[in-house]
Amino acid sequence: MPEKCRKSIIFECDLKLIQGTMAKVDFKVLSTAKGRTAPIYVRFISGRNIDLKVKTPIKVYPKHWSNSTRSFKQRILFDELFTEKERAEIEQDLRGLNNHIHKEFNKLSQSGMTATKEWLLNAIDKYFNKTSGKEENFNQYIDRFIREAEAGQRLYEHNGRIKRYEKNSIKAFRGFKSQFDAYQSEKRVKLNYGDITTDFYDKFVGWFTAKGYSNNTIGRHIKHLKSLMRSARDEGLHNNQEIERKKFRVLRERVQNIYLSEAELRAMFKLDLSGNRAYELARDVFLIGCYTAQRFGDYSRIKPENIKTMGGNKVLDLTQQKTGERVIIPIDPTLDHLLQKYNYHVPKIWEQKLNLHIKEVGRLAGITEHMQLEKIQGGMKVQTSVAKCDLIKTHTARRSACTNMYLAGIPTIDIMKFSGHKTEKEFLTYIAVDKEQTATNLAGHPYFNKPVMKVAK
């Protein structure tokens, strides 16, 4: 090993190959002032395009530091202002920080993201929050979690892929934070990791119940609470295992979701909405979802490059945002007509606007039968009667597509290749087919139409 590397605490020569790019961490002191300390700066270099420089909280006397070796000078006269022990502690911090930055960059590179100055600052903050003994409390961690997710610096693994958090996921975490803050404000408490116990769970669920929230809404917030606690535990910020207790469960109840039949979709399709551009746009985008079996985030971003020809037939070739799975969907004449109308560029529309307008489109199409709904709200079973059109939303399109294909006799395994469901059990739970519909659908099956057996004489 060259002499220079031995003297520089191996920072400059501690290069790591990350996806074909050499990444390097240097430490420098930019000040030459005498008699007072100055901060050590990190310079992070990767390839030709990334060269970042930010300040660390570590301070040293410039006279003790060598920028040529990126480390302390070999000969230092230690005194009460700077001891040999302090030097060893700083060197240990710098080694730890060096390794931490490389690990964070490795995770960032796997996601296909680019290192930025903000990313480097956050990586440094994260390291010193963990190692200084001044660990974040739970509320501070929630803020940082959301901030890093928004910036694309906090990633998660799904089906072996490293992914960024989607906007809807970040929105859901923000929704949890809002409720968690409201609970603490109302109860006049500040909760930390150790306070998240089964006793707290009972009080938190009770608080939601008293406000009239449904079990599914309460369950969604409990799910995000457990996710945040597990993430903080993985980062070494606490060792609270209470959330793993059986009692600390995510509340769920089966939702009575609707689907639109082929006849109802045709009624929508035939409406003349030329006098109302907003309704026409909402109807067309919604129907595209009804003939693709995709989520709104996928069917709303179809472009000409997604249209392919396979075996002489037009197909839609998409990669689902949520799962990362590639799906190929045959394009039937109705779907092709809708896509051609917009030159195969699905027009942009806010999901909230579509949810608002599609209910009125359903009303105009005569989808007004009343549905009897039952749910647990505020801890009590509540029954309501709602017009079917008022239950239509963007996700109804995907559910309608899957259900109508199932009722048409398309094998479940083939529909799952379009929809992206992983198991048949998951798929059958998802589609909106009740026992009566199943019986009616099966009545025409050859099995139930066998000739009468002759009685042996």
N, C-alpha and C positions, 0 to 999 in steps of 0.2 A: 504494500500500500504506500502511495506517495506520502512524503513527510507532511505536506500541506494538509492532507486529509486527517492525519493523526492529530494535528494541532487544532483542527476546527471542529472538534466534537462530532465529526463525520456529518455535519449538517449539509455542507455543500455537496459532498459525495454520496449522500443518501438519496440516490435517484431511484425512482420506481417506475416500472413500465406499466402504464395503464392504458389499455386499448390502443397500443401502438404509439403512445405519446410519452416522452420522458418528462416527468414532473419534478421540479426542484424547489426546495424551500431554503431561503437564505435569511440570516438574521443580521441586521445592521443597526448601528447607532449613528444618527445623522448630525447630532450636536457635538461641538468640540468645547463647550463651555466648561470652565474650571470651577471646582468647588461645589457643584450641585449635580444631582442626578439627571439623566435624560432617558426617554423611553427607547426600548428596543423595537425596531420595525421588522415586520415580516415582509419579505419579497417572495412572491409565489410565481413561478414561471412554468408554463406548459406549452411546448411547441413554439411556433412563431407568433401566434396571435394572442396569447394570454400572458400578461406581465403585470401583476398586481402588487401594490405596496400599501400596507396599512399598519397602524400603530398597535402595539400590545400593551397590556397594563404593567409589564415588567420594566423596571427602571434600574440603571446602573450608572456608575461614574464613568464618563467617556474615557478618562485616562486609563481605566482598567480593561478597556475593550479594544480588540483589533478587528477592523473591518476586512482586512485582507484574509484573515483566517476565519472570520465569522464566529469568533468565540473570544473568551477571555485571554488576555496576554499570559504568557507563561510565568513571568516574574511580576508578582504583585506584593507590595508591602501592606499586609493586612493590619488593620487597627480596629478601634471600637466602632468606627463608622462603617466599615466593611470587613466582615470576618470571613474566614475560610469556610465556615459552615454556610454562610449566606451564598457564597459562590457555588458551593455544591448543590444547594437547593435550587438556585436559578438554572444551573446546567441541567438538573433533573427536569425542571419545568419546560425548558426549551426542547429537550429530547421528547418529552411527552407531547408537547404541542406539535412538534414536527411530525410525529407518527399519527397524531389525531388529524391533522390537515390532510395527510396522504389518504387516510381511511375515508374521510368525508369526500374527498375528490373522487375516490374510487366509486363510491356510491352515486355521486353526481354523474359521473361518466357513464355508468351503467344505464342511467335513465335517458342518456342522449342530451342532457342539458350542458350549458356552457358555464364555466366558472366566472363569477363577477365579483366586484369589490364588496358588494353587499353580502354575497355568499361567504367570502373570506372573513368578513367582520363577524358574521353570525357563527361561523365555525370556531373562531377564537373565543367569542363570548360563551359558547356552549362548553368549550374545554375548561375555561376558568370557573364557570359556575359549578362544574362537577368536581373540580380538584381543590378549590380554595376553601371548602368547608362552608361557604356562603351559598348553600344550595337554594334554588328557587322554591317558593311555596307552591301549592297546587294551583292557585289562581294565576300566579305569574307564569307557570308552566303552560296553562291553557292558552294564555295570550301568545306565548312564544310558538306553541304548536300551530295555532291558526296562522300566525304571521309567516312562519316558515312554509306552511302548506300553500299559502297564497303566492309566495315568491318562487315556488317550485323547488325549494331546498329540502323540504320534508317529503320523503317518498315512502311507498309501501310496496310489498310484494304480493302479486296476484298470479296464480297459476305459473309460478316460476319467472314472472316478468317483474321488473322494477318499474313502477308507474308513479306518475304525479297524482295528487288528489284532484278530482274533478270539482268544478264550480259548485255543483249540487251538494257534494260531500262537505265542502268547506262551509257552505250555507247552513248545512245541518249542524255542524259543530258550533257555528256562531249562534244558532238557535238554542242549542244546549247551554252555551255560556250565558246567554241572556236570561234563561230560566234559573240557572245556578246562581247568578248574581242576584236575581230577584228574591230567591229563597233566603240567601244570606242576609240581604238587606232587611227583609221582613222579620226574620228571626234574630237579627242583630248579632250575627256570628261571622267569624272568618274561618272557613274550613281549610284544613291542610290534609295531607295524605293520610295521616293517622286517624282522622275524624271520619273517614269513609268506612263505616262499619255497618253491620246488619241493623243495628239500632237506628243509625242515620237513614238507612234504606227505608225502614218502616215510616219514618217521619217524612221523608222526601216523597214517597208514593202517596202518603196520606195528604200531604200538601197539594199535590196535583189532583187527587181525587176530590178534595174539597172545592177545587176550582172548576170541577165539572169536566175534566179531561178524560178522553177515552183511554181504554187500556192500551191500545196500539200507540197512541201518542206518548203515554207515560213510558211504555216499553222502549220507544225510540230514544228517549232521553236517557234511560238507564243504559241502553246499549252504548251510547256515546260516552257516558260516564265511565263505563267499564273499559272501553277502548282507550280513553285518555289515561286512566290509572295504569293499565297494562303497559302502555307506551312509556310512561314515566318510570315505571318499575324496571323495564328493560334498559333504560338509560342510567340505572343505578341511583335514582333519586329517592326511592323508598323500598320497603320490603313488606308492604301491607298485602296480605293474602285474603282479606275479608271478601273481596269481590268474587272470589272463586267458590264461596260457600253456595250450597244448593239454594238457600233461601234468597240469595242475591240474584234473583232471576229476572230475565227480560219478559215483561208481560206481553202476551199476544192473544188476539182473538181473531177468528176467521172473519174476514171482511166480505160482505155480500156484493162482490163486484159484478158489473153487468157486461154484456157484450151486445153488439148490434148484429142482427141477422142479415143475411144477404138481401132480403126484401127491404129492410130498413136502410141498408147502404144504397140500394138502387133508388129509393125514395129521396135520399139526400142528393145523389148524383144527378137526378132529373130536375132538381129545383133550378129555376131561372133566377140567378142571383146577380145578373149583370148590372142591376141598379144599386147594388151594395157591394163595393169592392172588398171591404173588410170581411164580410161574410163569405164571399166567393173564395177569397184567398184561404181563409180558415178551413172551409169545406174541402178544398182541393188538397191542401197539405195533410189534413186529417185522413182523407180517403187514401192518399198515397201510403200512409201508415197502415191502413186497413188491408192493403194488398201486398205488403212486404213483411209483416210480422216483426218489425223492428221497433226499438225504443225511439222516442221523439228525438233524442240526441243523435241518432243514426239516420232515421228517415228524413230528417229536416236538413241534412247536409249532402244529399245526393247531387252529384255533378256528372257531366258527360263522361268523364273518365271512368265512372263506375259502371257504365253500360258496356257490356261485352257480348260477343256472339260465340256460342258454344253449340256444336252439333247443328248448326243452321238456325238456332233459336236465340232470341235476345234474353240475356240474364243480367241481373244486378249483382255486382261483385263488391262487397263491402267488408270492412274490418270493424267489428263492433268496438265502440269506445270503452265500454265497461269491462268486457272480458278479453279484448284483444284477439278474439276469434274471427277468422275469415269465414263469411257466409256467402253462398251463391244462391240467388232466388230467381226462379223463372219469371219473366215479365209477361203477364197476361194482357189481353187487348185493352181492358179498362185501365190498368196501370200504365200501359204504354200511351194511351190517349192523354192521361193526366200529365205524364212527364213531357210528352211532345208539346203540350200547351205552353210549357215554360222552357222549351228548348233544352230539356233534361237538366235544368238548373232549378232545384226546388227553391221557391222564393222564400226569403227570410221573413220570419214572423216570431215574435216573442211568445214563449210558451204560455205565459199568463194571458196574453191576448187571445190565443187560440182556445184556451180553456173557457174563456168568457164567451167568445163568439160562437163556438161549436154547440153550446147549449141552445142558443137561439136558432141556429140552423136546424138542430134536431126538432125543436118546437115547430118550425115552419114545415118540416118534413112529416109532421104528424106522429112523432115518436113521443107520445104524451101519456101512455098508460101509466097508472100509478103502481109503484113498487112498495111492498111492505118490508121495511128494514128493521132489524133488531140489533142493538149493540149495548155494550156496557158503558155507561157514562156517569161519572161521579159515583162509581161503585154500585150503580143500580141499572137493571135491565130496562132499556127504553125502546119503545116501538114507535116508528114514524112512517108516514106515507109520503112518498116523494115521486114527482113526475119523472119518468125515465130520462127524459131529455136533460134534466137538471143534474143527472149523475154522469153525463158524458164528459170525458176529459181526454187529454192526449194519450194516456196509457190505455184508454178503451180501444184505441185503434189496434194496438198490438194484441190485446186479449181477443178482440173480435176476429182478427186474422187467424190466430191459432185455433180458436173454437170453431170457426166456420170450416177450416180445413179438416179438422177432426170429424165434424158432423158430415162432411162430404165423403168420408171414408178413406182419406189419405192416411197411410200408416203413421203411427205416432213417432216412430224412429226417424221418418223422413221429415216430419214437421219440425222435430227437434234440431235437425241440421240447419233449418232456416232460422229458428227462434234463438238457438244457442243454449237451450236448457240442457243440463248435464245428465239428469236422470229422468226416467219415465214417471217416477213417483212425484218428482218436482213439477213436471209438466202437467200431469193429471190434476194436481192440486191447483195449478195456475189457471187452467181453462175454466170458463164459466158454464159448465154443463151440469145440470142437476139430475137427480135420479129419473124424473119423468122424461127428460129429453133423451137420456141414455136408453131407456126402455123403448121409446118411440123410434129412436134411430136403429136399434137392434131388431125391431119387429120385422123389418124387411130383409133381414139377413137370412141366407139359405138355411142356416141351422134351425131357425124357428119356422121354417116353411117346408119341412120334410113331409112327404106323403104319409098318411095314416098307415101304421104297420098292420099287416094282416094277422088276425088271431089264428094261431095254430089249432087245427081240429084233431 
